[in-house]
């Protein structure tokens, strides 16, 4: 097998997944500054007959952004339900990265009238998993999830911290209540 040097845009510009190495998490410092992730997201409405042309016309912008330093993700895509709707999602490492890209961004290759735009910019200072099961162990159990408490970034928390009935962390292991069943009746808790 021979190796070759490939020049040109990075592989994720052609649609492959962008590697996560080197991406800073929000709140990490860079040259003494606090980093805040910037998300630009929302929906645009165009004539349903022009939607595919609008999306394809913005393809050069998406390709350029995805290969630009500081772009974590960018997508301009047709909505699967509303025929005239286009979804816009941009995630940038910082406001500076977004501004730097906007200064050199290519123009769309197609001119389509936007009938309505509902797009907002969000400054994000904290990120985490989409579902935080740590604070709702009973729902996690119903969903078939592991109910063990987890520390920051998913590390196991010390075995001595578990929530009591009020959610306060207390020493020890969780208390398992026993349920006594009697034929023909609903289950009830045994008295301790």
Secondary structure, DSSP 8 states (H G I E B T S, - for coil): -------SS-GGGGTS----TT---TT-EETTEE--EEEEEEEEEE-TTTHHHHHHHTHHHHHHHHTSTTEEEEEEEE-SS-TTEEEEEEEES-HHHHHHHHHH----SS---EEEEEEEEEEES----SS-GGG-HHHHHHTT---S-B-GGG-B--TT-EE-TTS-EESS------EE--TTS--EE---
